[in-house]
């Protein structure tokens, strides 16, 4: 095997990426002696200036103080479990793929053995150890490579785990604890080409390993966009979007991933699963490809898809509106949704996230300080808003000039009826772009004993406040029961609107300094919060999927007969369980 192994270090493998942490190597948060913080690099609008208010805000809201001279010690040398080898498979693979398409290097294996779930994956790699690593990493470059790989795995009883951008946050990439076979991570990111564009149908055939940033850059050269922008769009892949049933921030204009895709090609041990041709819609009986959305790597390897593309928008504008409190903001969002005229993206953040955003501003200059005081006077004295209850909606308008003008008019009229105050385009853009930078804050605080995680769910309009109250209540009670210091940070935002309800995205964080097994206790708390969300009327997930993280509540989603039908589908396309990643109902 040695002559067929490309021994790469992690920087050579992904020269721009951090590796086990989130995002890019040139972007991270650093703290200065005065406890001001700066984000390095130039990728985001938070980069390049010192933020003196962040640490005081986080310290106050968590009820703890930070000792930046004593960070949480990293694992000196992360353990990589010994590789299980299937010699027959390795010999056959050496005759099928090139040396540059294979690696059993420890650093590369470790990188492909986890996603970005905080407690079960990132914290384990950085501060402890993973229980099991993949044994080999393979980079297919074509559908033919994928078919050959799957055939060999079936012949030699090898387990395959599809890998895209590594951004999954449901522990879906973890190797099942019971797996004894050789496990191969199939990294699809060399399959990153736009194969064709059909301007007559406004569709494109695209390889599944392309990232969102690569896809948009390529389409832009043709004056086109896909428009799918999940929070992870810089790093996540088309195949990953389909496998997790993803949603994007501009869903209102472009749709969720199931709305954007007309055909999917899935390689399974039983052969290809795909439609013979792509059309806008078909009444052709039971369509198996719909089962691929949310399949989470259990059925096969997604290799390509036919997707909708659109002309780049003529106009793109940002906006923001401030409301008196969360209940008022929610009422505005529901009324706006009923008009049928929605911006490409509109998100409502609660007061905690609103104030977090304010804490990420630079030290004010004399001019900006005067302007800020004037704005504060208008908001608090003239409008009568309380800075500790007010919330904000951040907005992206896209389309033709006429479409955007209409959207702005409808939003302004609706906001006026609910006492909203226009917050300006710069605040809207800043709030929208904050989404891309917030994960870096998680990793920065993790080094100082803060655990942060997110929960997303779909909720009917009439259960929004029940679910929000349940999360806050259970987070507080579990925090006290488990003995964590300080207090929890729990903050919702509404990110997507639907006819019957919304997606709520919760951010939850706390300090575990001085707590034995703090990560495990937080994971226990997370499981109980997820159950409370469902008890109050929320779904198991809106777009993150189930993976292994939510296996404790997956039984509440479907009837036993439904589960049996899905398992029968698995037996039909993968009778030997080659794709043994064990997610969703297949989690042990």
N, C-alpha and C positions, 0 to 999 in steps of 0.2 A: 504493500500500500504506500510505502514512503515515496516511491518515485512518482506516484499519482497524487501527491498531496502538495497543495500550495500553502506553505507556512507563512501566513500573514500576521503581523501584529494588528491590533484594533485600529490604529490610526491609519494604516494603509488600507484596511478594509473599508472604513467609512471615514475618510479624511476630514470631513466637515462636521461629523457628529460626535457628541459627548461619549457615546458608548452606553453604559448602563443607566446613566441619568438621562433626563429629557433633553432633546434638542441639539443645538449646534455648539461646537467647541469654542467658538469665539464669543459666545453669549453666556454670561453667568452673573450672579449678584455677588458683589464684594462689599465688605463692611469696613469702614474707616474708624480710627480711634475715637472720634466723636459720635460714633454709632449711626452716622449717616450711611446710606447704601447707594451703590451705583451699579447699573446694569452695563456690562461691557459690550463692545461691538457696536454695530450700527443697523441691525436688522429691524429693530422695533422703535416706536416712538417713545419708549421709556429709556432708551440707551443714551449714554453720553453725558449724564448730569447726576449730581448727587441729590439724593432724596432724604432730607432730614426728618421727615415725619413718619416714615414707615415703621421703624422699630418702636417708637413710643406708642403708635396706634396698636400694633400687634401685641405689645407688652400689656397695654391696658385692657384690650379685649380678651386676652387669654388669662389675665390676672397673674402673670408671672414676670420675673425679670430674667434677662439673658446675661450669661457670662460668655462673651465672645472669645475669651482667652482659653476656654476649655471646650472645644467642640466634641461632639460624639466621635469616639475613635472608629476609624474605618477598619475593616478587615485587612490585616497586613498583606495577606496573599490569598485571595478568594480560592476556595477549594473547587477544583473541577473533578467531578467523579470519574473514575477510570472508565475508559471507553469499552463498551461491549462490541465485540467484532463478529461479524458473520462473514467468514472468509470466502464462501461461495459467492455471496452477493458482491463483496468487494472486488473479487476477480472479474466478475461479469461487468461490473460498473466501470472498471478500468479499461475495458474494451469498448465501452459505449460513449463515455464522456472524456473530456480532456483533463489534464492535470490542473488547469486553471479553473476548472469547475468544481473542484473538490477541496475540502480542508478538514483535517482532524486535529488542527492546532487547538490547544486548550483555550486560548483567549477567544478564538472565533467560536468555538463550541459554547462557551459560557455566554457570549453575547446573544446567541440564538436560543438560549434556554429559558428566556423570560420575556415578559412584556413590561408594562409600566404600572401595574397595580402596586400601590404603595407598600402595604404590609407583607403580602405574600411573595412579592417579587423584588422590587427595587431595594427595600430595606434589607431583605435577606442577602442580596448580592453585596451591598455596600458595607453592611455592618455584621452580617453573620455568614451563612452559606446556604446555597440551594441544596435540596435533598438529592436531586438527580439532574444531570445535564444530558443534552443530546450527544450522540456518539460521532456524528459526522454531519457536515454541512455541504449541501449541493446547490449549485446555481444553474438551473436549466436555462437555456437561451431560446427555446422554441417549443412549439407544441410537440414536435417529434421527440425532443429530449424528455419532455414530461411523460409521454406515452411509454417510452422505453423505460424510464425510471419506475413508473408504476407497475409495469409488467414484471420487471426484475424484483421489485419488492414483494409482489404477490408470489412469485416463484420461490423466493428464498425466505419467506416469512419475516419480513422486515417492516417496522412501523414507520410511517411517514407523517410528518407534521408540517403543514404549509406555514410559511413565514412571509409576511409582507414588510411593513414598515416597523414592526415591533412596538407599535403604539397601543396595543390592546390593554384595556384596564379591567378585565374580568378574569384574570389568571388563565386565560384560554391557551396560552403557549406553554404552560408548565407541563412537564412530562408526567403522566399519571403514575402515582406511587406504585401501582401494581404491575407496571410494564417491565417485562424481563427481556424482551426482544431488543435487537439493535434498533436504535431510534435515529432517524435521519431528518434533519431540518431542511426543508425545501425552500430556499430563499429565492423568491420570484423576481427580485428587483433588476435582474439583467433582461427580463422580458418587459421592456419599458418603452416600446415604440407605438406610435400611432400608425397603424398599418394602412389605413385608407380613410378618406373623407368623401362623403357623398353629399354634395351641395343640393342636389335635387330633393333628397329626403332629410337633409340637415342631420345626418348621423355620421358617426365615426366608428371604425373598428379598431379597438385598442387592446394591446396586451395588458394582462392583469397586474403585472408588477410595476406599472408606472405609478409614481407618486402624484399627489395632487398638484404640487408645484411644477413638476415636469409636464404634466398634462396641460396645465393652463399656459405654461410658457410655449409649448409646441402649438397649441391651438391659436394662441394670440398672433403667431406669425402668419396665420391664415385669416385673421380678423374675427376669430371665433372664441367662444368660451363654453365650458361645460356648466359652470355655475355651482358645482357641488363644493361647498366649503365647510366641512366639519372642523372642529377646533384643531384637529391634528392634520389638516390638509397638506401642510408642508412636507410631512413625513409619511403619512399613511398611503395605502395603495388602493387602486381600483378593486382588485380582488378582495382586499380586506374590507372595503366598504360593502361589497355584496355579501361576503361571508358573515358580517355582523349586522346586516340590515341597517346601514348607517343613515344618518340625517345630517344635513348641512345647515349653516346659519342662514343661507338665503333660500331656504326651502319654499317660502311663499311664492317666489318667482319661478324657480327651476324644478321644484319637487324634491322628494326624498329619493334615495338611490333606486328604489323599486319603480319610481316614476320615470327615471332617467334611462333605464336599461331596457332594450328591446330583445336582446338575445345574450345568452351566456353559454360558454363552452366549458364543460366540466369533464376532466379526465378521471375515470374511475377504473377499478380493476375489472369491472364488467364491460367497459368500453366508454364511448363518448356519450354524454348527456347534453343535448342541445336541440334547438329547433332547426328544421331544415332551412328556414329562411326567416329573416326578420321583417315584421310588418308593424304598423302602428298598434294594431290590436287584432286578436284572433279569437274566434269561438270554435276552437278545434278540440273540444273535449278537455279532459283533465290535463293541465300543462305542468309537467314535472319541474320545469325550470323555476316556477314560483317557489318551490321548496328549497332552492339554492340560496334564497335571501334569508340570512340567519342560520345557515348550515354550520357555521363555525368550525370548518375543517373536518367535520365528521364523515362526509360523503365522498370527497375527492379533491382534486386540485383544479381550481379555477384558472384558466389560461388566457382567456380573452373575453371581450364583451362588445356588443354593438350598443353605443350610447347616443343619446340626443346631444346635439351641440346647437349653439345659438350665436347670432351675431353679437359682437361686443356691444355693450349698451352705449347708446348715444350720449346719455347723461348718467353720471353717478354722483350722488350727493349724500352727505351725512346730516343728521339732525338729532336733537335730543329734547325731551320734555321732562320737567320736574313736577311731581305731584306731592300733595300734602302728606300722604301715608300709603302704606301697602294696599289697604283695602280700596282706596280711591284709584290707585294705579291699576289694580286688577279689574275694577269695574270699567275703566277706560279701555283696557285691552279687549274685554269681551264686547263692548259696544263697537269698537273699531272692527273687530272680526265680523260682526254681523252686517257691516256695511258692504262686505265683499270686495273692498278696495284696501289691500294691505301692501305696505312697502315690501321690498325684497327681504328685508330683515327688520324685525322690531323686537327688542328684548327689554324686559322690565327687571331691574335689579332692586333688591331691598335696601334698607338704610345702611346695613352693615357693609354691603358691597359698594354702595355709593360712597361711604366714608373711606373704605379701603382705597378706592380710586383717587379720592382727594389726597390721601396720604402718600401717593406715588408721584406727587408733583415736586418740582424743584424748589429750592429755597427762593422765596420771592425777591425780586428786585424792588426798588423804590416805586417804580411805575406800576409793576404788577401788584404790589401790595396795596396801593391806592385803589386800583381797579377792583381788586378782590374785596376790599372793605366796602366799596360802593355796591358791588353785586350782593354782598352779604346783607347790607342794609335793605336793599330792595326785596330780597327773598324773605328775610325774617320780619322786618318791620312793616313793609308795605303789603306784602302778600300774606304775612302772618304764618309762614312755614316754620316748623321746628327742625333744626338741623339734625336732631336725633330721631326723627320719624320720617323725614322726606325721602322720596324714592325717585328713581330716574328711569326713563325709557330711552334707549339708544337706538337709532334708526339708520338704515341704509336704504336710499331710494335708487332704483335703477330702471332704465328703460328709455323710451323716447322722451323728448322734452315735454310733449303733451302728457304722457303717462306720469312722469315725475311731478309735473305741476298739479295734476289731479290728485296724486297721492299726498302731496304736501298740503293741499287744500283740505282734504278729508281728515288728515291727522290734526291739522290746526283747529278745525272746527270741533272735532271730537275732544281734543285736549281742552279747548275753551269751555265746553259744557261740564267738564269735570274739574275746573279750576286749575288746570295745568299752566305751567309757565315755560315758554320756550327757553331751552338751555344752550342753543347755538350748535353750529356744525362742528366746531373744533372739539367740543365735549363729546359729540356723537362719534366722531372718528376715533377719538382717544379711547372711548369706552369699547368700541368695536374691536380695535386692535389690541386692547388689553387682553382679550381672550388668548391670543397667540403667546403672550408673555407670562401668563399666570403660572404655568407649570414650572417655570424657572424659580418662582418664589417658593413653591413646594420644596424643591430640592435644596434651596438655600436654607430654609428654616429646618429642614430635616437634620442638617448637621448640628443643630442646636436644640435637639430633642423635641421638635414639633412634628407631629404626624398630621398630614392633610390628605383628605380623600374627597371624592365627589360621588354623588348618587343622582341618577336621573330617572325620571318616571313620567308616564302619561297619566293625567288626572282629569276627570270630568269637571266641567266648569263649576258645578255646585259642590265639589269636594276639595277645591284648592286650599281653602283655609283649614279644613280638617286635616289634610295631609301635612301642611306646613306646621300646624300646631302639634301634630303627633311627632314629627321629627324633632322639634325643639324640646318637647316634653321628655321623650325617651333619651335624647342626647344628654339632657341635664341629669335625669335619674340614673342612667348608666354611668355617667361621669362620676357621680357621687358613690354609687355602689362599688365601682372598680377602684376607687381611691386615687383618681388622677388629681394633680394639683391644679389650682386656679379654676377656670371655667371653660366650657366648650365654646367654640366659634361655629355657629350654624347659620347659614345664610342661603336663602333661595333666590333664584332668578327664573323668570318665565322666558323661554327661548324660542318656542315654536307654538303657533296657533293652529287649531283644528276646529272643524265644525262643532264637535261635541266636547272639546276640552283643550288642554295645553300640555306641553312638556315643561316640567319643573326640574331645574338642575340645582342640586344642593351642594354647597361647599361646607365641609366639616373639618375642623382642626382642633388640636389640643396639645398641650405640653405633657410629655411623659417622663420628664426629668426625675430621676430618683425612683422610678417605678420598675420593679422587676417584671420582666416579660411584658413590657409596655406595648410592643407591637402586637403580641398575641391577644392582649386584653382589648386593644383597639379593634382588632379584627372581630372579636366577640361582640363588641358594641355595634360594629357595622352590620353584622348579621341581624342583630335585634332591631336596629333602625330599619333595615330593609323589610323585615317582617311587619313592623309598625306602619310603614308606608303602604303596604298591601292591605293591612287591616283597615286603614283609613280610606281606602278606595283607589290607591295608585296601582300602576302596573309593575311587573317585575323589572322592566327596563324599557326605555324609549329607543335608545340607539347603541348602547354599549354592549348589549347582548347578555347572555347568561354565563357562558364559560364554565369555570369550576367555582367561581366566587359565589354564585347565587344558587348553587345546587340544592341548598337547604330549603328553598322555597319553590323550586321548579315544579314540584308536584302539585302546586296550587293553580297552575296555569291551564292545564288541559285535562280532559277526562282520561281515564285509563284506556279506553278504546282508541283515543287519539294517539296516546303514547305507543300503543301496540302497533298502530298503522305506521308511525314514523320508524319504529324499530324494524318493521317488515321491509320498509323501503331501504333501510341500511343493509339488511341481509341480502337484498336483491342486487344492490350495486357494489357492495363491499363485503362479501360473505366471510372473508378471512380477517376482517377488521384491520386491513392494511392502514387505513386512516384511523388509528387508534388514539387520537388525541383526547378522547373522552370528555367532550364538552356537552353542556346542556343536559338532556335526559340521559345521556350516556356517561355522565360523571359518576364515579363510584362513591 
